[in-house]
């Protein structure tokens, strides 16, 4: 199972449990109200338009796509790539990897190795790669901020919808039979606001933050790997240096995943 499917599975399970709890004690139709959803979802989105420039709002579809379709970041694969390249440069020279660079899919690694092949100064390489990593982090943080703010706004608009419903209900006190249904309708917007914030928006922002932190760690490893290759360090030393960035749990998990994948391949080819 791909890691990217876990957020979708979590949302489905959460909504499924919610529907089950509702239907076990009542009817699902009583929790469906289009005007309340418009106030909560539409109103909070309108507030986002006020809070962020359109360029940031346009990133929402791509962020949602990244949540489920972005490739998993593999530190073990990066380490192995750097070690293989370092072995080749030590035996054949730095220019021997020029064609290999074109086949790499790690943007930071390609960027740094191209500068190494061009003979750039190590300090310049570090400075430029760190600036590039900072720009990646800033770009990703915009998406996180959008969903964090959306998670803050949704409950507020849910409460606003509740107040609107209460005002309308109080204006119709001449008919006591409408108080119960009116109160239920008024509270639905608070329900929607809490649901959207705690099941959708805030979890998405946390997931995006985690992905950014993982990518920043790989960027740091790529910078260290590139500079170590340029310095001509021993491949074993480079490997140990890069592995020091990983926690024991990450190393064990990734190693286990690679063994499982290798076992599947062996079974398929056997």
N, C-alpha and C positions, 0 to 999 in steps of 0.2 A: 504493500500500500504506500502510495506517495505521501510525503509529509504535507504537500500542498492541499490534499483532500481532507486533512484532519479538521481545518476550520469549518468546511462545509458540513462535514459529518457532525461536528459539535452543534452547529446552528440547527441542523435537522433534528438532532436528538432533543435539543432544548425546546424547540417548537412542538415536537411530538409529545413531550412530557406535559407541556403547557396545555395542548389540546386535550390530552387524556384527562388532566385534572379538571378542565372545564366541563367536558362532556360527562364526567363521572358524577357531577353534582348539578349540572344544569344543561343548557343548550348552547351550542357554539354560535348560533344566530344572534343571541343576545349580546355577544361581544363584537359584533360586526356593525360598524357605523361609519359610513363614508364621510360625512361632514367632520366627524371627530378626527379621522385619519388625515383629511385635508388640512385641518388646523395644525395638527401635530407635525406631520411630515412636510407638508407644503410650507407651513409657517417657519419651521426651523431651517428649511433649505433657503427660503427667502432671506432669513437673517444671515445665513452663510454668504449670500451674495453681497451683503453689506459689509461683512467682516473680512472677506478675502477678495483679491483681484480675480478677474475672470480666468487668468492664466492658471491660478491655483485650483479653481473650481473644475477646470477642464481636465485636471489630472485624476479626478475621481474614477472614471471608467478604467483608465490604465492601472490605477492602484488596485481596483477590484480584480482586474485580470491578473495582475502580479500576485495577488493573494492566492490564486488557485492554479496559475499556469506558469509562474516563474520557476526556472530550474533550481533544484536543491543545491545549496552551496556545499562543496565537498573539500574540506581542508586536507584530507589525506591525498586526494588527487592533486591538489596544488603542490603539496610537499614532494610527491613523487615526480611531478613535472620539473620542478626546480632542481631536484637531485639529478635527474637524467640529463638536463641541460648542462649542469655544472660538470658532470663527468665528460660530456662531449667537448666542452670548452677547454678543459684541462688536457685532453688528449689531442684535439685537433685545432684549437685556437678559437677565439671569440667569433671570428667571421664565419665559422662553420655552422653556426646556428641561425644564420640569416634566413634560410628557407624554412627552418623549423618554426620560427616565430610566426610566420603567416598561417600556420595550422593551429595555433593556440586560440582558445576561446575566452581566455581571461584578459579582460581589457587592461587592467592595471599591469599585469605581467608583460603583455605585449608592448605597452607604452614604455615601460622601464627598460626592457631588453633592447628595444630599438635605439634608445639613447646610449646604451652600453656599446652596441655595435658601432654607433656613430662616434664613439670615443669621448662622450661628455664627461665632465668632471663629477666625481662621486657626490660632492656636496650639492651641485646643481641638480643631479638626478634625484637626490633625497628631497630637496626643496620643492621641485616641480611635482614629484609624485605625491608628496604630502598635501600640496595645494589641490591637486586633482581629487584626492581622497576627501578633503574637506568640502569640495564642491559637490561630490556625490552625496555626502552626508547631509548637506544643506538642502539639496534637491529632494531627498527622501523625507527630511523633517517637515517639509511643507505638507506632504500628504498626511503625515501623522497629526499635524496641527489641525488640519481640516476635520478629521474624524474625531479628534479630542473635543474640538469646539462643537461639533454636531452633537456629540454625546452630552455636552453641557446644555445645549439649547433645547433639545427634544423634551426633557422633563418640564422645562419652563413653559414651553408652548402647550404641553399637556395640561399643566395647571391653569394656563390662560383659557384653554378650551373648557375646563371644568368651571371656571368662574363665569364664562359666557353662558354655559348651560344652567348654572344656578340662578343667574340673573333672569334668564328666560322663564325658568321654573317659578321663581318668586313672583313674576309678573302674572302668573296664571293660578294663583292660590285660590281664586274663586271656585276652582274645580278641584277638590281634594283628591279625586281619583287619579289625577295626572301626576301627583307628587312622587309616587314610587317609581314610575317609569321615567319621569323627568330626572330624578336623582341618579338613576342607573345610567342614563345617557350622559349626564354631566360628568360622571366619574370615569367613563370609558376613555376620555382623552388623557387623563392622568395615567391610566393603564397603558395606553399606546406610547406615551412619552417614556415611561419607565422601561417598557419592553424594548423599544428601539434603541434606547441608550445603553441598556445593560446586556442585551442579547446581540446587538448588531454593531453599533458605532464604537463604543469603548473597546470591546474585544478586538475589533479590526485595527484600531489604533495601536493596541498593545502588540498585536501580531506584527504589524509593520515596523514598530520600534525594534522588536526582537530580530527581524530580518535585517534591519539596518545595522544593528550591533554586530551580527554575524558577518555581514559584508565588510564592515570596517575592520574587523579582526583579520579577514582575509587580505584586505588592502595592506595592513601592517605587515603581514607575513610576506606579501608580494614585494613590498619595498625592501624588507630585510633580505629576501632571497635574491633579488636583483643586485643589491650592493655586495652581497657575499660572492655571487658569481663573478662580478667585476673584479673583486679583490683576489680571485683565484683560490678561495678557501677550499679545504678538503670537503668532498661531498658528504662524508659521514658527519663532519662538524656542522655543515649546513643543515642536514636533516635533524640533528639533535637540537639545533638552535630554533628551527621552525616548530618542532614538536613541543618546545617549551611554551609556545603560545597556547597550546591546547590543554584543557583540563583532563584529568584522568577519565572522567565519565564520557567526555566527548570522544577521546581516543578509543575507548573500549566500544562505544556505540557504533562509531564509524567502522572500526575494524570488524565488528560483528556483522554489520550490514554488508561489507565487502565480501566476507566469507560466505554469507548466505547467497549473495548474488553469484559468486564463483561456483557454489554448489549447484545452483539452478542451471548455470551454463554447462557445467560438467554433466549434469543429468540429461540435458537436452542433446548434448553432443555424443553422449555415451551409447 
